[in-house]
């Protein structure tokens, strides 16, 4: 009985600290792609990203203070904060926003299903988390699926081939930025810093970088008058940034960046539903086959508890 009670308690703890947060941030992130689409109007994407993380940084700092955290970044935290701000809250999001000017939000989200691949390879290189052969061949299946989605896009919009290629390239850049940010968060020397203050400062650093990029590329800030824009911005800054990242990074720290990236398999399913209903995404046999292979390959990659096996010296 005692052993059974301990097992039940362990399962309950896993549900509270991993499963439930995973469900919440996956569901929210599945809806953000279409909201980002509405942000692409009078305001240049670079400024929209800047506004988003300026608001999110202030809100995250407030949450940290309410939880009794000290906002002082601490000795040695500046470099990780700037790196995370640059990779996660600048490169990643700037690339995604710019990509959605060229290809549909659902396609961008589906390409992001590949997040597990660079996350796993970087985790192998920097954390010693060795991928299994099963993960490697499953990843090849997923890449083949994404390639079919590319073929579909080029067939459906052959006159916009250059624009589509630009959108795909930007999405891949965002993918690398997100993966680098994930792996940095999982390093032992970074895990010692209080999480919420670190995210707040990283968002602030990202907002500063985004603002500099926005000014250099588009000029002074542009203010939108549409109420829907500001409602969408608040949704992206608060639930989709403050809430989700405060849930996501503890999961990354607990189970590792590769397994946490499993959410990128589920997010595109939600995003493609929105894209089909709102953006009029046209499904063909090639598109369906590509989506099935992409998502199926990633599911197969992590379908076993040890799809990514830590090296013997890993903690």
C-alpha positions as CSV (number, residue, x, y, z in Angstrom):
1,X,0.0,0.0,0.0
2,X,2.8,2.3,0.9
3,X,4.5,1.8,-2.4
4,X,1.2,2.3,-4.2
5,X,0.7,5.6,-2.4
6,X,4.1,6.8,-3.3
7,X,3.5,5.9,-7.0
8,X,0.1,7.8,-6.9
9,X,1.7,10.8,-5.3
10,X,4.5,10.8,-7.9
11,X,1.9,10.6,-10.7
12,X,-0.1,13.5,-9.1
13,X,3.1,15.6,-8.8
14,X,4.0,14.9,-12.5
15,X,0.5,15.9,-13.5
16,X,0.7,19.2,-11.6
17,X,4.3,20.1,-12.6
18,X,4.5,18.7,-16.2
19,X,1.2,17.5,-17.7
20,X,-1.2,20.3,-16.8
21,X,1.3,23.1,-17.7
22,X,2.0,21.3,-20.9
23,X,-1.7,21.2,-21.8
24,X,-2.2,24.9,-21.0
25,X,0.8,26.3,-22.9
26,X,0.2,24.0,-25.9
27,X,-3.5,25.1,-26.2
28,X,-2.6,28.8,-25.9
29,X,0.3,28.6,-28.4
30,X,-2.0,26.8,-30.8
31,X,-4.1,29.9,-31.1
32,X,-1.4,32.5,-31.2
33,X,-0.4,31.9,-34.9
34,X,-3.7,33.2,-36.2
35,X,-3.7,36.2,-33.7
36,X,-0.3,37.1,-35.0
37,X,-1.8,37.2,-38.5
38,X,-4.1,40.0,-37.4
39,X,-1.2,42.0,-36.0
40,X,0.2,42.3,-39.6
41,X,-1.3,45.6,-40.7
42,X,-0.3,49.2,-40.3
43,X,2.2,48.4,-37.6
44,X,5.5,46.9,-38.9
45,X,5.9,43.3,-37.5
46,X,9.2,44.4,-35.8
47,X,7.3,47.0,-33.7
48,X,4.5,44.6,-32.9
49,X,7.1,42.2,-31.4
50,X,8.7,45.1,-29.5
51,X,5.4,46.1,-28.0
52,X,4.5,42.6,-27.1
53,X,7.7,41.9,-25.1
54,X,7.8,45.3,-23.6
55,X,4.4,44.7,-22.1
56,X,5.2,41.1,-21.3
57,X,8.5,42.1,-19.5
58,X,6.7,44.5,-17.2
59,X,3.9,41.9,-16.4
60,X,6.4,39.1,-15.8
61,X,8.3,41.4,-13.4
62,X,5.1,42.1,-11.5
63,X,4.3,38.4,-11.3
64,X,7.9,37.8,-10.0
65,X,7.5,40.5,-7.3
66,X,4.1,39.1,-6.3
67,X,5.7,35.7,-5.8
68,X,8.4,37.3,-3.5
69,X,11.2,37.0,-6.0
70,X,14.2,39.4,-6.0
71,X,14.3,41.1,-9.4
72,X,18.0,41.7,-9.2
73,X,19.4,39.4,-11.9
74,X,22.3,38.2,-9.8
75,X,26.0,37.7,-10.5
76,X,26.7,36.0,-13.9
77,X,23.1,36.3,-15.1
78,X,23.6,39.2,-17.6
79,X,25.1,37.1,-20.4
80,X,22.4,34.3,-20.2
81,X,19.7,37.0,-20.0
82,X,20.9,38.8,-23.1
83,X,21.4,35.5,-25.0
84,X,17.9,34.3,-24.2
85,X,16.4,37.7,-25.0
86,X,18.3,37.6,-28.4
87,X,17.5,34.0,-29.4
88,X,14.0,33.4,-27.9
89,X,12.4,36.8,-27.8
90,X,14.0,38.5,-30.7
91,X,15.3,36.1,-33.4
92,X,12.5,33.6,-32.9
93,X,9.6,35.9,-32.8
94,X,10.8,38.5,-35.3
95,X,11.3,35.6,-37.8
96,X,7.8,34.2,-37.2
97,X,6.0,37.5,-37.5
98,X,7.9,38.3,-40.7
99,X,7.3,34.8,-42.1
100,X,3.5,35.2,-41.7
101,X,3.6,38.0,-44.2
102,X,4.6,35.4,-46.8
103,X,3.0,32.1,-45.9
104,X,-0.1,31.1,-43.9
105,X,0.0,30.9,-40.1
106,X,-0.8,27.1,-40.2
107,X,2.2,26.3,-42.4
108,X,4.5,28.4,-40.2
109,X,3.2,26.4,-37.1
110,X,3.6,23.1,-38.9
111,X,7.2,23.9,-39.8
112,X,7.7,24.6,-36.1
113,X,6.8,21.0,-35.5
114,X,10.5,20.4,-36.4
115,X,11.5,22.2,-33.2
116,X,12.3,18.9,-31.6
117,X,15.1,18.2,-34.2
118,X,17.4,21.2,-33.6
119,X,16.4,21.2,-29.9
120,X,17.5,17.5,-29.6
121,X,20.7,18.0,-31.6
122,X,21.7,21.1,-29.5
123,X,20.8,19.2,-26.3
124,X,23.1,16.4,-27.5
125,X,25.9,18.8,-28.2
126,X,25.6,21.0,-25.0
127,X,23.8,18.9,-22.4
128,X,24.9,15.3,-23.3
129,X,21.3,14.1,-24.1
130,X,22.0,11.5,-26.7
131,X,19.2,10.9,-29.3
132,X,18.3,7.3,-30.1
133,X,18.3,5.8,-33.7
134,X,14.5,5.8,-33.5
135,X,14.4,9.5,-33.0
136,X,16.8,10.1,-35.9
137,X,14.8,8.0,-38.5
138,X,11.5,9.4,-37.2
139,X,12.9,12.9,-37.7
140,X,13.7,12.1,-41.3
141,X,10.1,11.1,-41.8
142,X,8.9,14.4,-40.3
143,X,11.3,16.3,-42.6
144,X,9.9,14.4,-45.6
145,X,6.5,15.6,-44.5
146,X,7.5,19.2,-44.2
147,X,9.1,18.9,-47.7
148,X,5.7,17.8,-49.1
149,X,4.1,20.9,-47.5
150,X,6.7,23.0,-49.3
151,X,5.8,21.3,-52.6
152,X,2.1,22.0,-51.9
153,X,2.8,25.7,-51.2
154,X,4.8,26.1,-54.4
155,X,2.2,24.3,-56.5
156,X,-0.7,26.3,-55.1
157,X,1.1,29.6,-55.4
158,X,3.7,29.2,-58.2
159,X,3.6,32.9,-59.0
160,X,4.7,33.7,-55.4
161,X,7.6,31.2,-55.3
162,X,10.1,33.7,-54.1
163,X,7.8,35.0,-51.4
164,X,7.1,31.5,-50.2
165,X,10.8,30.6,-50.1
166,X,11.3,33.8,-48.0
167,X,8.6,32.8,-45.6
168,X,10.0,29.2,-45.2
169,X,13.5,30.5,-44.7
170,X,12.4,33.0,-42.0
171,X,10.5,30.2,-40.2
172,X,13.6,28.0,-40.2
173,X,15.6,30.9,-38.7
174,X,13.0,31.3,-36.0
175,X,13.2,27.6,-35.3
176,X,17.0,27.8,-34.7
177,X,16.5,30.8,-32.3
178,X,13.8,29.0,-30.3
179,X,15.9,25.8,-30.0
180,X,19.0,27.7,-28.8
181,X,16.9,29.5,-26.2
182,X,15.4,26.2,-25.0
183,X,18.8,24.5,-24.6
184,X,20.3,27.5,-22.7
185,X,17.4,27.3,-20.2
186,X,18.2,23.7,-19.5
187,X,21.9,24.1,-18.7
188,X,22.8,23.5,-15.1
189,X,24.6,26.9,-14.6
190,X,21.4,28.7,-15.8
191,X,19.0,26.6,-13.8
192,X,20.4,28.1,-10.6
193,X,19.0,31.6,-11.4
194,X,15.4,32.3,-10.2
195,X,13.2,31.6,-13.2
196,X,10.6,34.4,-13.3
197,X,13.1,37.3,-12.8
198,X,15.3,35.7,-15.5
199,X,12.4,35.5,-18.0
200,X,11.3,39.1,-17.1
201,X,14.8,40.4,-17.8
202,X,15.2,38.3,-20.9
203,X,11.9,39.6,-22.3
204,X,13.1,43.2,-21.5
205,X,16.4,42.5,-23.3
206,X,14.5,41.0,-26.2
207,X,12.2,44.1,-26.4
208,X,15.2,46.4,-26.5
209,X,16.9,44.3,-29.3
210,X,13.5,44.2,-31.1
211,X,13.1,48.0,-30.8
212,X,16.6,48.6,-32.2
213,X,15.9,46.3,-35.1
214,X,12.5,47.9,-35.7
215,X,13.9,51.4,-35.7
216,X,16.8,50.4,-38.1
217,X,14.5,48.6,-40.5
218,X,11.3,50.6,-40.4
219,X,11.9,53.9,-38.7
220,X,10.0,55.4,-35.7
221,X,7.3,53.5,-33.9
222,X,3.9,53.2,-35.5
223,X,0.7,53.3,-33.4
224,X,-2.3,51.2,-34.5
225,X,-5.9,52.5,-33.9
226,X,-7.8,49.3,-34.3
227,X,-9.1,47.9,-31.0
228,X,-8.7,44.3,-32.3
229,X,-5.0,45.0,-32.7
230,X,-4.5,46.0,-29.1
231,X,-6.7,43.2,-27.8
232,X,-4.7,40.8,-29.8
233,X,-1.4,42.4,-28.5
234,X,-2.5,42.0,-24.9
235,X,-3.5,38.4,-25.5
236,X,-0.1,37.7,-27.1
237,X,1.8,39.6,-24.3
238,X,-0.1,38.2,-21.3
239,X,-1.6,34.7,-21.7
240,X,0.6,33.8,-24.7
241,X,3.9,35.1,-23.2
242,X,3.8,35.7,-19.5
243,X,1.6,32.7,-18.6
244,X,2.9,30.3,-21.2
245,X,6.7,30.9,-20.7
246,X,6.3,30.9,-16.9
247,X,4.8,27.4,-17.4
248,X,7.0,26.2,-20.3
249,X,10.5,26.9,-18.9
250,X,9.9,24.9,-15.6
251,X,8.9,22.0,-17.8
252,X,12.0,22.5,-19.9
253,X,14.1,22.5,-16.7
254,X,12.3,19.4,-15.5
255,X,12.2,17.1,-18.5
256,X,14.7,18.7,-20.9
257,X,14.3,20.8,-24.1
258,X,13.8,17.9,-26.5
259,X,10.8,16.4,-24.7
260,X,9.3,19.8,-23.9
261,X,9.5,20.6,-27.6
262,X,6.9,17.8,-28.1
263,X,4.3,20.6,-27.7
264,X,5.4,21.7,-31.2
265,X,3.8,18.6,-32.5
266,X,0.4,19.4,-31.0
267,X,0.4,23.1,-31.6
268,X,0.2,22.8,-35.5
269,X,-2.9,20.7,-35.3
270,X,-4.7,23.5,-33.5
271,X,-3.1,26.2,-35.7
272,X,-4.0,24.4,-39.0
273,X,-7.7,24.2,-37.9
274,X,-7.7,28.0,-37.4
275,X,-5.8,28.5,-40.7
276,X,-8.3,26.4,-42.6
277,X,-11.3,28.1,-41.1
278,X,-10.1,31.7,-41.2
279,X,-7.3,31.9,-43.8
280,X,-8.9,29.5,-46.3
281,X,-6.0,27.1,-46.4
282,X,-6.6,24.7,-49.3
283,X,-5.9,21.1,-48.5
284,X,-4.7,18.7,-51.3
285,X,-3.5,15.1,-51.2
286,X,0.1,16.3,-51.0
287,X,-0.7,18.7,-48.1
288,X,-2.5,16.0,-46.2
289,X,0.3,13.5,-46.7
290,X,2.8,16.1,-45.7
291,X,1.0,17.0,-42.5
292,X,0.5,13.4,-41.6
293,X,4.2,12.5,-42.2
294,X,5.4,15.6,-40.3
295,X,3.3,15.1,-37.2
296,X,3.5,11.3,-37.4
297,X,7.3,11.4,-37.6
298,X,7.5,13.6,-34.5
299,X,5.0,11.6,-32.5
300,X,7.0,8.4,-33.4
301,X,10.2,10.2,-32.3
302,X,8.9,10.6,-28.8
303,X,6.4,7.8,-28.5
304,X,8.7,5.9,-26.0
305,X,9.5,7.2,-22.6
306,X,13.2,7.3,-23.5
307,X,13.0,8.6,-27.1
308,X,15.8,10.9,-26.1
309,X,18.2,9.1,-23.8
310,X,20.5,11.1,-21.5
311,X,24.2,10.2,-21.8
312,X,25.5,8.2,-18.8
313,X,27.1,11.4,-17.3
314,X,24.0,13.4,-17.6
315,X,22.1,14.4,-14.4
